[in-house]
Amino acid sequence: MKPRNTPALVLTTTLTIVTFSDIAPQVSGYTGAALGALGGGYVLACAAFPFRPCRACRGMGRHLSRGVFGGIRLCTACKATGLQLRAGRKAWNYLRRTRRTR
C-alpha cells in the first residue's frame, strides 16, 4: 500500500521545517506553538479514541479471497476486529508500562 500525503502530514512537516530552520525566523515562535498544539491535540485524540480502522482490511475485519472459488477470510492484522491501536497510544501504553515496573 502506497503512503499518502495527508493534509495533517503536510502541515506538521511544514511547521517542523519552519520552526527548526532559518527560513522565516520571525514566525518560528508561532509555528513552534502551533506544532505543540498539534502534538497536544494528538495526545488527546489518542486518549479519547485509541483505535483506528485497520489498514489491511479497511476496518471490515475480513478480506475477499482471490482465486477460483473466492470467499472471505478473516483479517490477520487486526484479528478480525477491524480496529488497530494508534501509534501514539502504543507509545502511551509502553511508557505507562515501563513507568509502572520501575
N, C-alpha and C positions, 0 to 999 in steps of 0.2 A: 504494500500500500504506500503510495507516494505522500510524503508530508505536505500539509497545506500551509500556506502563509495566511493565517487568520488575522483579522484586524487587531486583536489583542497582542499577538506576537509581533506584528509590525510596530505597534505603539510602544510596547515595552523595549523593543530593540532600539527604536529611535530615541526614546527617553534615556536609555542607558548610554548610548553614544554621545548624546548632547551633554549629559551630566558629567561623564568622566573624560571628556576631551576638551580641547580649547577651541571648538568650533564656534560656540556662542557663549563666552564666559559671563555675559550679563544676565543670562537666563538659567544658568546651571543650578542656582539655588531653587528656582521654581520647578525645574524638571526633577531635581532630587526629591523635592516634596511630593511631586506627582508620582514618582516611582515608589516612594514609601507608601503613599495612599493606595496605589495599585497592589502592592505587596500585602498591606493590611487587609484590603478587600478580599484578596485570595485566601488569606488565613481564615477570615470569617466565613467565606464560601466553603472552605474545606471543613470547618466546624459544623456548619449548618447542613451542607449537602456532601457527605463524604464519598458518595458513589457517583460514578459517571456511566453512561452506556458503554457496553463492551464494543471495542473497535472491530474485533474479528467478526462478530455476528450482528453488529449494529443494534445491539440491545434486544435482539429477538430470542437469544438463548439456543438457537439452532441454526444449522446450515442446510441448504439444499444440496444434496449429493449429485455430483455429475456422474454419468455412466449410463449403462444400458437400462437399468431398472430405476434409476433415480432414487428418490426417497429423501428422508430427513434424518440428519444425525445431530446429536447434541453438541453444543459448543464446548470444547475442552478448555478454552482460555478463561471463561467465566464460570465453568462448571454448570452450564445451562441456566444460570440466573439472569443473564442479560446485563449484569452490573459488574463493575470493577472499581476498586479503590482508586481515588485520585492520587497523583504523585505527592502532593502536599500532605495528604492525610497519611500516606505511608511514612513520610518523614516525621510527621507529628507522632504517630504510634511508636516509631523507632526511638525517638528522643524520650518519650514518656516511659517506654520500657527500660531503656538504659538508665534513666534517672532513678527509677524505682529500685533497680538491682544494686545500686551503689550503697 
